[in-house]
Structures are given as structure tokens and as C-alpha cells.
Amino acid sequence: MRKLRTLFRLILLLCVVLAAAAAGAAWYWTHHPVTLKADRIDYLVEVGSRPRTVARAMLKSGIQINEDAFVLLARLTGLDKQIKAGGYEAVQGDTPLILLERMASGEMTQTHITLVEGWTYARIRQALRDNPQIRQTLGNVSDVELLKRLGSDQSSLEGLFFPDTYVFVPDSDDFDILRRAYHAGRQQLASIWDERDPNLPITTPYQALILASLIEKETGASADRSRIAGVFVNRLRLDMPLQTDPSVIYGMGDTYQGKIHKSDLAADTPWNTYTRTGLPPTPIACPGRASLLAAVHPDKHNYLYFVSRGDGTSEFSQDLPAHNRAVSKYILKANR
């Protein structure tokens, strides 16, 4: 019996020691500075983010945080439901508890703006003007001068700015955000172009950007992107007009009022892909990464036509009679 009691006491003592050690380790982790890959790191907490989502966002940004421990800390402190969306900054010396309390109290040193896939340059500039936390400096700067300031050798600003969420300090100027989006676009395009399929009928990264912008505007269904890219690639190989309405609409400019007519398809502009073969001279919008990838990795098939089904997806056809039947089914019936 005595041995049993001694064993019980030893087990109890061991449990106490282990609990104390765990508590000490937890306290140390909570109050010990996290490791950062830079002196200051910006990161974004999206609306509706839970502690685990926040921890992953920090990790992705270069803040070495223990995901499970952060979730537990947020729950034990009761701050898990108080985390506020916005842009935050982590600096050397910040502990997990400091980071958590900062997000719970909403101590945002920064905010953010999202440039949406498929936006035109004009729409991007409007979004910058509409944001009261962005200082306007480009009102009298011409497109030519802005291209020069960006270091671009292109003749158009269209499509050069990568659609993404950009964190910034309030009162940052519009050029700084455009500069960041421009360099992000160059990096994305360069890395994707380097991994392109062989024997494409496009020969430069800029042509890939143009093609990606057409793909971006032609579909809202991610599953269709590479197939639509394959249609365009097939047509380019055959020197067929691409016949893509979004490009025609882009060339119409302010005259477009929500409908495209046969006369518009016949009115020649540099972006009218019914009257001209090949790619248009510039992108028609800013494509996202998925469309860029589709442009350089198109599906291999025999389709030459596609038409919208009206639900965001497309019907594909190999020949004109089949395409005309699809048009009758999805377009003409819908307009009756």
C-alpha cells in the first residue's frame, strides 16, 4: 500500500511539474518576440477572418507564428471574436500577445485597396480617386509621362497593373500604389512567361498579357479559362479573326452604352477583332494570375467557337454550323 501511495504521489508530482513546465512554456511563447523576415512586415486581415486564418496570413507575410498556439491564445484570452479586419504592421520586438491585442483593438497603422481582376486602367484610376486615404498627385500627369516614370517601354498603360490587394499607410500617394501594382504585374508576367508551353503562336510576354486580358473579359467561370485560351490560340494559328466582343467594346470607348450592334462589329478600330486578325494592339483590362496562366497553358482541342450560356459558362463548338445552333439556343432564345 505504501509503495502504491508513493507511486501515486510521484505521478501527481510529475503531473504538477509537467503542468508548470507547460504553463511556463506557454507564458514564454506568449511574451517572447516573434521572428520576422524583415524589420517591418505589412499584412492584411480580411473581413470575417478567424484566428487560424489570421495566423496563416501572418505566416504567409513572413511572421513566424505558431498557428495552433495563436488560435489557443486567442480563445483563452477571449480576443478571438474581437479581431478587426484591416491592414496591420508587425515590427521587431512584437510578441504574439502584442500582435493579438493590436488586432483586437483595431490599431491599424495601414489600410488597403483592392484592384479587381478585369478592371480597366480608367477604372483603377477612378478607384484611387475615390479613396479618401490616397493622396492625389497624378491629376495633370499624362499617360506618356506616367509610363516614363514607371520605366515602361510600352505605349499604353492598359493591363500593366496587377490586380491584387495593396496595403498602404494613409496619405500614401496614387503613384506609389500604381508603381507597386506595376512591378507586381511585371514579376507575375515574367515568371509565368518563363514557364509557357512550347510552340505558342505568341512570341512576347506582352502578347501573353494581351491574350490574358481577352480571356479575363470573356469568362467568369474559372474552368473555362484554359479552353477559351485554346480557342483563341487555334484561331491565331489559322489567322482567323478572334471575334471577341469585349475587345470591340473596348475600342468603342465612351460610345458603348451597354449594347453592341452589328454596325459596331463592322466599324473598324484597332481593337475590332471582327475586322482585323491577330491580337489587338494593347490589353483591354488587367488580367489576374489565372488568366495569365491560361494564356500560356491553353487547352489543346479542336474548338474554334464559343458562346456564353448566360450563366457564366460557355458552350464550345468545332465548326460554324454547330456554333450557330449554340447561338440560337443560348442567345437568340434568350432575346425573344
Sequence and secondary structure as in RCSB ss.txt:
>XXXX:A:sequence
MRKLRTLFRLILLLCVVLAAAAAGAAWYWTHHPVTLKADRIDYLVEVGSRPRTVARAMLKSGIQINEDAFVLLAR
LTGLDKQIKAGGYEAVQGDTPLILLERMASGEMTQTHITLVEGWTYARIRQALRDNPQIRQTLGNVSDVELLKRL
GSDQSSLEGLFFPDTYVFVPDSDDFDILRRAYHAGRQQLASIWDERDPNLPITTPYQALILASLIEKETGASADR
SRIAGVFVNRLRLDMPLQTDPSVIYGMGDTYQGKIHKSDLAADTPWNTYTRTGLPPTPIACPGRASLLAAVHPDK
HNYLYFVSRGDGTSEFSQDLPAHNRAVSKYILKANR
>XXXX:A:secstr
 HHHHHHHHHHHHHHHHHHHHHHHHHHHHHHS  EESSSEEEEEE TT  HHHHHHHHHHHTEE  HHHHHHHHH
HHT TTT   EEEEEETT  HHHHHHHHHHT  SBEEEE  TT  HHHHHHHHHH TTEE   TT  HHHHHHHH
T   S  TT S  SEEEE TTEEHHHHHHHHHHHHHHHHHHHHHT  TT S  SHHHHHHHHHHHHHH S GGGH
HHHHHHHHHHHHHT     HHHHHHHHGGG  S   HHHHHS  TT TTTS S  SS SS   HHHHHHHHS   
    EEEE SSS EEEESSHHHHHHHHIIIIITTT 
